[in-house]
Amino acid sequence: MTEAHPKPGLSEQLVEGLLELIADERLAPGDSLPTVRVLAERFSVTTPTIREALRRLQTTDAVRMRHGSGIYVGDGIHRTLMPNPNSAPMKDELILQLVDARLTIEPGIAALTATNRSEESLQRLELALDTAKRDSTDHRPHLNFHRELAGGSGNQVLFEVVDSLLSARGREQKALRALIEDRRRDYEEHLAIFDAVRSGDAAAAEEHTRHHLEQLRTEVARQLGRAE
């Protein structure tokens, strides 16, 4: 006998209803939604109930609630992959696995970016290179080189994979950066990747990225006392 799927609860139904509303109205990130009171009336629920559904959507950045301003569609509305915002800190072995995952994924992404490069993606990569040279007191927006490298690939799913690894695992990424002793070498390896992407050399972009991440893995393994 096939087990029936449980009926979604009210909160899940409201989340689905709100997402359908956004889709039906063709709302984009930054567009405003009706007020909580109007939404509650629309779905025939109390305002605390609709707020709970909105908070669930807020955790994945599908909506943004701004006190005194309103409710807006968030950038996360178009994400196909979503990192776990409540993930526990990684142990040493998992930090190495994180580098291994990037080593598997990012060289191919670099090759794709070299093929699909645009003037905008090259400018953002160059800004990311500049970020690495800034003083710690410089409060201008910081761009992550590997995130921008994935963003230039033209593949939203691949970008979200890398973005999830870098964003959801922020603690581990910060720990990884702290383990990099030779900052100059790290910058020069990024520069080599950028030059290959800019020239449209997919093979070189892939090779430089693989070499860069292999160096990172070796350094991390050594720092964690797991040199192979």
Disulfide bonds with the S-S distance in Angstrom:
none
